[in-house]
């Protein structure tokens, strides 16, 4: 049966590559992925999936399914397809969407419809405000049993961990005055911001291992001869666990409040982007995916453990359903993501080969799950154990 899955995917090699290259040639930012959504939806309909657009109230999201949830588990393959500003597909989302569609289509082709339900969920805006975060909050994963996706990289990697993230904005308000003629009449909002900035810089020594605090001054004032009455800073706070992030946030807010107090100003605190939960990879699914990669000829020693210092919106998905986010090698050079070199690599023949391997490995993993009640039980038991640890 697995040979039929592989054969199906490789027989449609040119079709998958055409779609991946079309998305690459038409990069669209988060929530603007109309062309990518259209081409993926048309492909899924061509492959026999029932498709609805606008999932969870997000215009460029979609939900495509085959089979029936009454007959078994629901397995979701997650498709990303947004690009980066100025760089295009420098994270390889043109490949991710096609990998997930190809994997789901191969399973639909070889498995009887009473095996369960096969779903492709189009998840927009991963690079900006984390579409999956909104989709989780609005219940899009409430009927999903597992979620799978694979990410392009310069190496093969197991699904690992990521950092929880919160995006906080600090607006400081003072009073304007002439900076030379009457500085004593003003309240300097830039001083308040700089006080906070310096306090946060000294705080960094006392944060937990793996935690990160980094930000910018988004607004420093209007003119050098005016006491700034409004300034703004935007920060990302990251930590391995949600409780660590909450503690870090509390300390950073105190830095802001102290900075404002010292300058006689006030501060308003808000979130300027969605926050992300940490990725909690399901190790049972991780092992199955790794075994399938080696079955396809990848040397086990070549598969690294991913310990990302970034944040991904599939982290929120992994908090509500068992999920994995491994990486597939699509290049032989060690280019990091979000670079022009990586963007060029994601349309290369080597990338297309990697996309096919990733699709087959995802489909094999889905096949193992859908055809084995014992695997289904182990995956759920592990997820329940880990969830109890974090909630307890």
C-alpha positions as CSV (number, residue, x, y, z in Angstrom):
1,X,0.0,0.0,0.0
2,X,2.8,2.4,0.8
3,X,4.3,1.7,-2.6
4,X,1.0,2.9,-4.2
5,X,1.2,6.1,-2.1
6,X,4.7,6.8,-3.3
7,X,3.8,5.9,-6.9
8,X,0.7,8.2,-6.8
9,X,2.8,11.2,-5.6
10,X,5.6,10.7,-8.1
11,X,3.3,10.1,-11.0
12,X,1.9,13.6,-10.4
13,X,5.3,15.2,-10.0
14,X,4.9,17.8,-12.7
15,X,1.5,18.8,-11.3
16,X,2.8,19.4,-7.8
17,X,5.8,21.3,-9.2
18,X,3.7,23.5,-11.4
19,X,1.6,24.6,-8.4
20,X,4.7,25.1,-6.1
21,X,6.4,27.3,-8.8
22,X,3.2,29.3,-9.4
23,X,2.9,30.2,-5.7
24,X,6.6,31.0,-5.7
25,X,6.2,33.3,-8.7
26,X,3.2,35.0,-7.1
27,X,4.2,35.8,-3.5
28,X,1.5,37.1,-1.3
29,X,1.6,38.5,2.2
30,X,-0.5,37.1,5.1
31,X,-4.3,37.4,4.6
32,X,-3.7,38.4,1.0
33,X,-3.0,34.9,-0.4
34,X,-5.8,34.9,-2.9
35,X,-3.9,33.4,-5.8
36,X,-2.3,30.7,-3.6
37,X,-5.6,29.8,-2.0
38,X,-7.3,29.6,-5.5
39,X,-4.7,27.4,-7.0
40,X,-4.6,25.0,-4.0
41,X,-8.4,24.9,-3.7
42,X,-8.7,24.1,-7.4
43,X,-6.1,21.4,-7.1
44,X,-7.9,19.8,-4.1
45,X,-11.3,19.9,-5.9
46,X,-9.6,18.3,-9.0
47,X,-8.4,15.6,-6.6
48,X,-11.9,14.9,-5.2
49,X,-11.9,16.9,-2.0
50,X,-14.9,18.9,-0.7
51,X,-13.7,22.4,-0.1
52,X,-15.0,25.4,1.9
53,X,-13.2,28.7,2.0
54,X,-13.0,31.3,4.7
55,X,-12.5,28.8,7.6
56,X,-12.6,30.4,11.1
57,X,-13.6,33.7,9.5
58,X,-10.2,34.1,7.7
59,X,-10.9,35.0,4.1
60,X,-7.8,33.2,2.7
61,X,-8.1,30.1,4.8
62,X,-9.8,26.9,3.6
63,X,-10.9,23.4,4.8
64,X,-10.8,20.5,2.3
65,X,-12.0,17.0,3.3
66,X,-12.5,13.5,2.0
67,X,-14.1,10.6,3.9
68,X,-16.3,10.8,7.0
69,X,-15.5,11.6,10.6
70,X,-18.1,9.0,11.7
71,X,-15.9,6.2,10.3
72,X,-12.7,6.9,12.1
73,X,-10.2,9.6,13.2
74,X,-9.7,12.9,11.4
75,X,-6.2,13.6,10.2
76,X,-5.3,17.1,9.2
77,X,-2.5,18.2,6.9
78,X,-1.7,21.9,7.4
79,X,-0.9,24.0,4.4
80,X,0.9,27.3,4.6
81,X,1.3,29.6,1.5
82,X,2.1,33.2,2.6
83,X,5.3,35.0,1.7
84,X,7.7,37.4,3.4
85,X,7.7,41.1,2.6
86,X,10.5,41.9,0.1
87,X,11.9,38.4,0.1
88,X,9.0,36.3,-1.3
89,X,9.0,32.6,-0.4
90,X,12.2,32.7,1.7
91,X,10.6,30.3,4.2
92,X,9.4,27.8,1.6
93,X,5.7,28.1,2.1
94,X,5.2,27.5,-1.6
95,X,6.4,23.9,-0.9
96,X,4.6,23.4,2.4
97,X,1.1,23.9,0.9
98,X,1.8,21.5,-2.0
99,X,3.4,18.9,0.3
100,X,0.3,18.7,2.5
101,X,-2.1,18.6,-0.5
102,X,-0.1,15.8,-2.2
103,X,0.1,13.8,1.0
104,X,-3.6,14.1,1.7
105,X,-4.5,13.2,-2.0
106,X,-2.3,10.1,-1.9
107,X,-4.0,8.8,1.3
108,X,-7.4,9.5,-0.3
109,X,-6.4,7.5,-3.3
110,X,-5.3,4.4,-1.5
111,X,-7.4,4.2,1.6
112,X,-11.1,3.2,1.8
113,X,-13.3,6.1,2.7
114,X,-14.4,4.3,5.9
115,X,-10.8,4.6,7.3
116,X,-11.6,8.1,8.7
117,X,-11.5,11.6,7.4
118,X,-8.6,13.2,5.6
119,X,-8.4,17.0,5.8
120,X,-6.2,19.7,4.4
121,X,-6.5,23.0,6.4
122,X,-5.2,26.1,4.6
123,X,-3.7,28.3,7.3
124,X,-2.8,31.8,6.2
125,X,-0.5,34.5,7.6
126,X,2.0,32.3,9.5
127,X,4.7,34.9,8.9
128,X,2.7,37.8,10.3
129,X,0.0,37.4,12.9
130,X,-0.2,33.6,13.1
131,X,-3.4,32.5,11.4
132,X,-3.3,29.1,13.2
133,X,-3.6,31.0,16.6
134,X,-6.9,32.5,15.5
135,X,-8.1,29.3,14.0
136,X,-7.4,27.4,17.2
137,X,-9.2,30.0,19.2
138,X,-12.2,29.9,16.9
139,X,-12.5,26.1,17.1
140,X,-11.2,25.1,13.7
141,X,-9.3,22.1,15.3
142,X,-12.1,20.9,17.5
143,X,-12.8,17.9,15.3
144,X,-9.2,17.1,14.4
145,X,-7.4,14.1,16.0
146,X,-3.8,14.8,14.7
147,X,-2.2,17.6,12.7
148,X,0.8,17.1,10.4
149,X,3.0,19.4,8.3
150,X,6.6,19.5,7.2
151,X,8.9,22.6,6.7
152,X,11.6,23.1,4.1
153,X,15.1,23.4,5.5
154,X,18.8,22.9,4.8
155,X,18.7,19.6,6.8
156,X,16.3,16.9,7.9
157,X,15.1,17.5,11.4
158,X,12.7,15.8,13.8
159,X,9.9,17.9,15.1
160,X,11.2,19.6,18.2
161,X,10.3,22.6,20.4
162,X,9.7,26.3,19.9
163,X,9.5,29.3,22.1
164,X,6.2,30.8,23.4
165,X,5.9,34.4,22.3
166,X,4.1,37.5,23.3
167,X,4.3,40.8,21.2
168,X,3.9,43.8,23.5
169,X,3.7,47.5,22.6
170,X,4.5,50.3,25.0
171,X,3.1,53.8,24.4
172,X,4.5,56.5,26.6
173,X,2.7,59.8,27.0
174,X,4.2,63.0,28.4
175,X,3.9,66.7,27.6
176,X,5.4,68.6,24.7
177,X,7.3,71.8,25.1
178,X,10.1,73.7,23.4
179,X,13.3,71.7,24.1
180,X,15.5,74.8,24.4
181,X,13.2,77.7,25.4
182,X,11.1,75.9,28.0
183,X,12.3,72.3,28.6
184,X,11.1,72.5,32.2
185,X,7.5,72.7,31.0
186,X,7.7,69.3,29.3
187,X,7.4,65.7,30.3
188,X,9.8,63.7,28.2
189,X,8.2,60.5,26.8
190,X,11.4,59.5,25.2
191,X,13.2,59.6,28.6
192,X,10.4,57.2,29.9
193,X,11.0,54.8,27.0
194,X,14.8,54.9,27.4
195,X,14.4,54.3,31.1
196,X,12.4,51.1,30.3
197,X,14.9,50.1,27.6
198,X,17.8,50.3,30.0
199,X,15.9,48.5,32.7
200,X,15.1,45.6,30.3
201,X,18.7,45.5,29.2
202,X,19.8,44.9,32.8
203,X,17.0,42.4,33.3
204,X,18.3,40.1,30.6
205,X,21.0,38.6,32.9
206,X,18.2,37.3,35.2
207,X,16.0,35.6,32.6
208,X,15.7,31.8,32.3
209,X,17.8,29.8,29.9
210,X,16.3,30.0,26.4
211,X,14.2,33.2,27.1
212,X,14.6,36.1,24.8
213,X,13.7,39.8,25.0
214,X,14.2,41.9,21.9
215,X,12.5,45.1,20.6
216,X,12.7,48.3,18.8
217,X,11.9,52.0,19.3
218,X,9.0,52.4,16.8
219,X,8.5,56.1,17.6
220,X,11.0,58.3,19.3
221,X,9.5,61.8,18.9
222,X,8.7,64.3,16.1
223,X,11.6,66.8,16.1
224,X,14.8,67.5,18.0
225,X,13.6,70.9,19.3
226,X,10.5,69.4,20.8
227,X,10.2,67.5,24.1
228,X,8.6,64.2,22.8
229,X,5.1,63.8,24.1
230,X,4.5,60.3,22.6
231,X,6.9,57.5,22.0
232,X,6.4,53.8,21.3
233,X,8.4,50.6,21.7
234,X,7.6,47.2,20.4
235,X,9.0,44.1,22.0
236,X,8.9,40.3,21.5
237,X,9.1,38.3,24.7
238,X,9.9,34.6,24.3
239,X,10.4,31.7,26.7
240,X,10.3,27.9,26.5
241,X,7.2,27.5,28.7
242,X,4.0,29.6,29.1
243,X,4.5,30.1,32.8
244,X,8.0,31.4,32.2
245,X,6.6,33.8,29.6
246,X,4.0,35.0,32.1
247,X,6.7,35.7,34.7
248,X,8.9,37.4,32.1
249,X,6.0,39.6,31.0
250,X,5.3,40.7,34.5
251,X,9.0,41.8,35.0
252,X,9.1,43.7,31.7
253,X,5.9,45.5,32.5
254,X,7.4,46.6,35.8
255,X,10.4,48.0,33.8
256,X,7.9,50.0,31.7
257,X,5.9,51.3,34.7
258,X,9.1,52.3,36.5
259,X,10.4,54.1,33.5
260,X,7.2,56.0,33.1
261,X,7.1,56.9,36.8
262,X,10.7,58.2,36.8
263,X,10.0,60.5,33.9
264,X,6.6,61.7,35.2
265,X,4.8,60.1,32.2
266,X,2.2,57.5,31.8
267,X,2.4,54.2,29.8
268,X,-0.2,52.2,27.9
269,X,0.5,48.6,27.3
270,X,-1.1,46.5,24.5
271,X,-0.4,43.6,22.2
272,X,0.4,44.5,18.6
273,X,0.5,40.9,17.2
274,X,-0.9,37.5,18.2
275,X,1.1,35.6,20.9
276,X,2.2,32.0,20.2
277,X,2.2,29.0,22.5
278,X,5.3,26.7,22.5
279,X,5.4,23.7,20.1
280,X,4.8,20.4,21.9
281,X,5.8,17.7,19.5
282,X,4.1,14.4,19.8
283,X,7.0,11.9,20.1
284,X,5.0,8.9,18.9
285,X,4.2,10.7,15.7
286,X,7.8,12.0,15.5
287,X,9.2,8.5,15.7
288,X,6.8,7.3,13.0
289,X,7.7,10.1,10.7
290,X,11.5,9.5,11.3
291,X,11.0,5.8,10.5
292,X,9.3,6.7,7.3
293,X,12.1,9.0,6.3
294,X,14.6,6.2,6.8
295,X,12.3,3.9,4.8
296,X,12.6,6.3,2.0
297,X,16.4,6.2,2.1
298,X,17.3,9.0,4.4
299,X,20.2,8.1,6.7
300,X,19.0,8.2,10.3
301,X,22.2,9.9,11.4
302,X,21.4,12.7,9.0
303,X,18.2,13.6,10.9
304,X,18.8,16.3,13.4
305,X,16.9,17.3,16.5
306,X,15.2,20.6,16.0
307,X,15.5,23.0,18.9
308,X,14.3,26.2,17.4
309,X,14.9,29.5,19.1
310,X,12.0,31.0,17.2
311,X,8.3,30.8,17.5
312,X,5.7,29.1,15.2
313,X,1.9,29.3,15.2
314,X,1.6,25.5,15.0
315,X,2.6,25.7,18.7
316,X,-1.0,26.7,19.5
317,X,-2.3,23.7,17.4
318,X,0.0,21.3,19.4
319,X,-1.6,22.5,22.6
320,X,-5.0,21.2,21.5
321,X,-4.2,18.2,19.3
322,X,-1.2,15.9,18.8
323,X,1.0,17.5,16.2
324,X,4.4,17.4,14.5
325,X,6.4,20.0,12.5
326,X,9.5,18.2,11.2
327,X,11.9,19.7,8.5
328,X,12.7,18.3,5.1
329,X,16.0,18.9,3.4
330,X,15.5,20.9,0.1
331,X,19.1,22.1,-0.5
332,X,22.7,21.1,-0.1
333,X,23.9,24.5,1.1
334,X,23.4,25.7,4.7
335,X,21.3,28.7,3.9
336,X,19.1,29.9,6.8
337,X,15.5,30.8,6.3
338,X,14.3,34.3,5.6
339,X,17.3,35.1,3.3
340,X,17.4,35.7,-0.4
341,X,19.5,32.6,-0.9
342,X,16.8,30.5,0.8
343,X,14.1,32.1,-1.4
344,X,16.0,31.2,-4.6
345,X,16.6,27.6,-3.3
346,X,12.8,27.0,-2.8
347,X,12.1,27.0,-6.5
348,X,15.1,24.8,-7.5
349,X,14.9,21.3,-8.9
350,X,16.5,20.1,-5.6
351,X,13.7,21.8,-3.6
352,X,11.1,20.0,-5.8
353,X,12.7,16.7,-5.0
354,X,12.6,17.4,-1.3
355,X,9.0,18.5,-1.6
356,X,8.1,15.0,-3.0
357,X,10.0,13.2,-0.3
358,X,8.3,15.3,2.3
359,X,4.9,14.6,0.8
360,X,5.5,10.8,0.8
361,X,6.8,10.8,4.4
362,X,3.8,12.8,5.6
363,X,1.4,10.4,3.7
364,X,3.2,7.4,5.1
365,X,2.8,8.8,8.6
366,X,-0.9,9.4,8.0
367,X,-1.3,5.9,6.7
368,X,0.4,4.4,9.7
369,X,-1.9,6.4,12.0
370,X,-5.2,5.7,10.2
371,X,-4.6,2.0,9.8
372,X,-3.4,1.3,13.3
373,X,-5.7,1.6,16.4
374,X,-2.8,0.9,18.6
375,X,-0.8,3.9,17.2
376,X,-3.9,6.0,17.6
377,X,-4.2,5.0,21.2
378,X,-0.5,5.6,21.9
379,X,-0.6,9.1,20.3
380,X,-3.6,10.1,22.3
381,X,-2.2,8.7,25.6
382,X,1.0,10.6,25.1
383,X,-0.8,13.8,24.3
384,X,-3.1,13.5,27.4
385,X,-0.1,12.8,29.7
386,X,1.8,15.9,28.4
387,X,-1.3,18.1,28.6
388,X,-1.8,17.0,32.2
389,X,1.8,17.9,33.1
390,X,1.5,21.4,31.7
391,X,-1.9,22.1,33.2
392,X,-1.0,20.5,36.6
